[in-house]
């Protein structure tokens, strides 16, 4: 019998909301493989509600437990009064892995948007736990694409702009997008979860700090660190007298119409992970295959940033195809 479990775990900055899916009765052992999902900025772990059941319909993944969490300031996790940089979220994810995935050396990581940058940094620090990595609409530097970024750095004015303009506009856009994909209830859920809470930072102040402290700024170092970690592991394996092979395969997915993680920035990420020259999208696939770097990608025509919610079946099929290819490579 398969079910889900929702719980809270106390970490250094307060409570973290965690959800397990595909938990078996009787319970599985701690070393069972895990699908770990890390969400992006503003939208918490329920953004994976559509993709998870689609993935678990595939025979190849039916024995996986699924783990997801709400990052600090998001969803049902705490909004601590602290600095909101990428390292804050990286430390939170590592704490959850250390507590919940003891003994597991087979994790498939799936990170969306900012979650892709977070997961890249996590994997570079704990690569021994991960088998495959899927980066969906990976964020490189959203702040550089946002016209309000410089204004948000201004004292007082930044607070007013975020509270009175950006957050209300975000609520409206979310409601419109979710209605357009026949999930209007998610707009109400989003609006409910970002309301004020007694004794905690407001959502608008949290989001402002993400801009000011770099959580949605330039994340080149996260992808650089992942590339360097993979190269070190390949060198180590070769140095032991075995074949030169990578211990981690990476697949990047994005939508053609994505305005948050645009194609130019995603190609920069692919070039860095694949350690290849500055080529355009039409040359990218051949260059990656020739490099043997264990990096592949899929661009979906007509998809936008929230492709896991809007097109879960297609995304699930692409992830399973990647896992099949990687397992026999």
Secondary structure, DSSP 4 states (H G I P E B T S, - for coil): -EEEEEEEEEETTEEEEEEEEEEESSPPPTTS-EEEEE--SSS-GGGGHHHHHHHHTSGGGTT-EEEEEPPTTSTTS---SS--SHHHHHHHHHHHHHHH-TT---EEEEEETHHHHHHHHHHHHSGGGEEEEEEES--S-GGGG-TTHHHHTSTTHHHHHIIIIIHHHHHHHHHHHHHHTT-THHHHHHHHHTS--TTS--HHHHHHHHHHHTTTS--HHHHHHHHHHHHHHHHHHHHTTS----S-EEEEEEETT-SSS-HHHHHHHHHHHHT--S--HHHHHHHHHHHT-SEEEEEETT--TTHHHHSHHHHHHHHHHHHHHHHH-
